Amino acid sequence: MSSETQQILTTDGIPLEVSLKKAERRNKIKAFLLVAPLLLFLIITYVFPIGDMLLRSVDDKMVTEMLPKTFKAMEKWDGKELPEEEVFAAFHEDFIKLVEEKREGKLSTQLNYTKNGFKSIIKKLRRKSKNFEEGNYKEQIMAVHKRWANVEYWNAIKRRAPAITGQKYLKGMDMYKNETGKIVSVSEDRRIHRILWLRTLEIAFFVTLFCFLMAYPIAHLLATLPMKYSNLLMICVLLPFWTSLLVRTASWMILLQQQGVVNDFFVGIGLVADDARPEMMYNKTGTYVAMTQILLPFMVLPLYSVMKTISPSLMRAGKSLGGTPIVAFWKVYFPLTIPGIGAGCLLCFILAIGYYITPALVGGASGTLISNQIAFHMKSTLDWSFASAMGLMLLTGVLAIYWVYNKLVGIDNIKLG
Amino acid sequence: MALPKHTELHYRIWHYFYLFICGSVFFFLIAPLFVIFPLSFNAEEFLSFSDGMKSLDPDAFSLRWYKDMVYGTKNPWGLAAKNSFIIAIFATIGSVLLGTVAALGLSSRHMPYKGIIMAVLISPMIVPLIISGVAIFFFMAKAGLAATHTGIVLAHIILGTPFVVITVTATLSGFDHSVTRAAASLGSNPVNTFMKITLPLILPGVISGGLFAFVTSFDEVVVVLFLAGLENTTIPIQMWTGLREQLSPTILAVATCLIILSTLILVTAELLRRRSERLRGINR
């Protein structure tokens, strides 16, 4: 049986299979061309810039470019004893060039990051180097200050030779590379970033938990009430959802301040004394309360859409088979809502972990999250590479959750309103 | 939710307890918004209820802060509102065009690598805003678009398109493709088919996606904080500065206006959703 006799031909004599494949390919291209403009736009304006953040976060070319000859001369140096004259001569040459370009200040700032004490000795070197004589630079430089004769400082310079560094990532975890190249933690009282990471996780976790505990009963009520009541109550969920984030944060600031409505109420019912009004804002409490209310709709909506599909007859069947309402709920209803719980919790957690505006306004010092630290370095210290590094660390975490979310729920199943 | 007559006492108690819990949660959700209304009519400069307000004394209420919002001498709200609307309108148009076309492609069953492409298109919604802000700022600074309206509009298109893609693909998932084939078999070209057949049917989805994009842009503050110069100030930026520096009742007047605006948008979105479900023959 030859294959030719089996082949079905279209009217113009081309085998059907080939013709269909061609049509399929054309359809694929057509579909892709529709998506292409947006995809291209996002890749250029969004995906590449995130890649740019990655480059910035590991970029350490500055010193490498400032001392090219020194680093070349240092290649053979083992770092155990003071380097040879050759290195000193190269360093002198690089340094003179930097002074001419008025860039030696930048070098001192950069080297000071690696090891404290460079600032003053570079200033001193600049002053003295004007009177340097030709040759024997080792002696002359070492005579400027005793630190220049200390091998540790030369090792510190050598550590800045590579053009890329993971130092910003280590700094984000409160760690650094010490003189011997070992990765160690900073002293305990200076571990600010670890505290922030843990606090971010803690707040995101508890906000998600509170949201879940509050959203479950009302989603259930919304799903079981008759349409005309549930539509009305749904507005209570949707109105905050559509209202500006800043408006909602502002209302919490009014409610929670010391002379605010909540405190007035507490004093009014005699819960607290007028002169002992508790501080409920500019601390963790403020962040918890405001974020829970703001993220609650994101938990209610997925739960509601799952609960809506559960037939009430299932609970009745459970009860008629002898289960108490609690058993029927736990064995029948609850397992059916797990997809909604997963979707809601993951969404809440993802949103909470990257929150910025609300903690910045109501969180004070003890209620701010890692995002606030990123913004601080972007706007105040201008250490953009450090901000990028921390941003990417946060992003890795979020993308991991996003991946789980996609596996469990599927991104095409995200429901809005 | 009336209980049957034979319900035992402890279930009855449990049931009312459950309703009480639900009531408290609804109160927690909605009450904060309603604190703003009365306080924005405060005649005093304080952000708490004065004794006069508690006793409903008419003298304790005034439109002072609304006047200040509109006529205030060094008030930035006029410029901010103008910028906000211009930026949001252009960002919405951009998001709707790019998003709808992309959603049409994504809904085709011939679309290759659907999962990964969808993940990329939705990512601006998932990635924390602060990271998007940093990345977009780096791009706009390099492209020379920082502190320009164009830059902010482009940034808001990035943030707005995921919403349009999601709502339009959702609408298209219930779309009966045989009607477009019918149109084609009757000699209509693809563009004509889209304008006359597909678009009217998916319009509710497109509009509600557009509303999301509009609200996203109108309410966005993190990215704008990185991008905006003094000339590009928006309502959210002014609110942010106001909330950080001096919490004046004028902010509450603005907030009240914003709540009214969001109520209007909510009503529109709900009506559209119901219309869309009716058009697609889904009865819930």
Interface residues (C-beta under 8 A of the other chain):
Chain A: E24 N27 K28 K30 A31 F32 L33 L34 V35 A36 P37 L38 L39 F41 L42 I43 I44 T45 Y46 V47 F48 P49 I50 D52 M53 R56 M214 A215 P217 I218 L221 T224 L225 L233 I235 C236 V237 L238 L239 P240 W242 T243 S244 L245 L246 V247 R248 T249 A250 S251 W252 M253 I254 L255 Q257 Q259 G260 V261 D264 Q293 L296 P297 K308 P325 I350 I353 G354 Y355 Y356 I357 A360 L361 S371 I374 A375 M378 W384 A387 S388 G391 L392 L394 L395 V398 L399 Y402 N406 I411 D412 I414 K415 L416 G417
Chain B: M1 Y11 Y18 L19 I21 C22 V25 F26 F28 L29 I30 P32 L33 V35 I36 L39 F46 L47 S48 F49 L98 G99 V101 A102 L104 G105 L106 S108 H110 M111 P112 G115 I117 M118 A119 V120 L121 I122 S123 P124 I126 V127 P128 L129 I130 I131 S132 G133 V134 A135 I136 F137 F138 F139 L154 A155 I157 I158 T161 F163 V165 I166 T167 T169 A170 S208 F212 V215 F218 D219 V221 V222 L225 F226 P236 M239 W240 L243 R244 L247 I251 L252 A255 L258 I259 S262 T263 I265 L266 A269 E270 R273 R284
